Amino acid sequence: MDAMTAGRMLDHLEREVEHRLARLHDDEESLRHDRADGTADDEHDPEGSTLSGEWAQVDALRRGAEAERAEIRAARERVASGTFGVCEVCGRPIADARLEVRPFARRCIACAA
């Protein structure tokens, strides 16, 4: 995969991650508001999950998205340095099919297994 194609794919992925992070930030703000107003019964709501459970889920999703954003940024650095698409373990090329599915892959399929 050439650097231009990789760059476009990484741009697209980063926009998706940023959008997801913005939604998760809004979800966190909503949960923070629900906790602060004192009307939510965090542990005894028979109609659904607790605010603590929702908070933990949103937090886990946010941390995952932040980790993905870091991987995308690291992939951009590999594009800039000319090492994008080269396995960091064996030094062989990473298959284009793998990079199309996971553009921030650092290892070829064999080394990733």
N, C-alpha and C positions, 0 to 999 in steps of 0.2 A: 504494500500500500504506500502510495507516495505521500509526501508531507502535506500537500495541499488537501488531499482527501482526508487525511488524518485530522488536520486542523478543522475542517468543516464538521467532521463527526464530533470532535471534542467540543466545538462551539455549540452544536445542537445539544449534546449531553449536558453541558454546563448550564445552558438556559433552562433545561428541564429541571435540573437539580436546584437552581436558584428559585425557580417557580415553586417547587415542592417545599423548599425551606421557608419561603414567604408564607405559604399556606400553613405550615406547621407553626410558624411564629404567631400567626393569627389564632390558631387553635390554642397555643399556650396562653395567649392574652385572654382568650375567652375563659379558659379554665381558671386563670388567675383571678379574673373578675368574679367568676362563680364562687370561688373560695372566699374572696374578700367581702362579698355582700352579705354573707352569713345566712343566706336562705337555703343553701344546699346542705343536705344531710349526707356527708361524705361516706359514712359507713353503713347507713341503714335504709338506703333507697331501694324499696322492693321492685321498682320499675326498671332498673337497669344497673349498669356497672357503676362502681364508685368513682368519684373524682380522682382518687389516688390511682386507681387502675388506668383511667384515661390519661392521667398525667404521665404515668410510667410508659404507656404506649407511645404517646406523642414524643416524649423524651428519647426513647429508643429509636424512633423513626428519624428524629432530628439528628441524633448522633450518627446514624447510618448515612444520611444524606451529606453530612459534613465530611465524613470519611470518604465518600464517593467524590465529593468536590476536591478533596486533597489528592486523590488518585488521578483525577482529570488534570489537575494543575501539574502534577509530577509528570504525566504523559506529555503535556505541553513542553516541559523542560527537555524531555527526551527527544521530542520533535526538533526543538531548537539546537540540541547538541548533536543531532544526527544518529542517535541510538534508538530511536523509536522503531519498534518492530523487530528488535534484536533481543533474544532471550538473555536475561541477566545471569542465568545459571550456566548454560552451555555455549552461548554466543551464536547459536544458529538463528536463522530468521523465524519469526513467529508467523504462522500461516495467516494469510489475508482473511480467511473465513473466521478464524478466531478473533482477529482484530475488528472485524465487522460487528461481531456480537459483543465483544468486550474490548473497546478501543484503548483502554488503559491497562491491558494485560502486560505484565512484565516478564512472563515466562511462556515458553512454548507448551503445547499440550503435554508432551512427554515429561517435561520437568515440573509441570504443575501437578501432575498425577502423583 
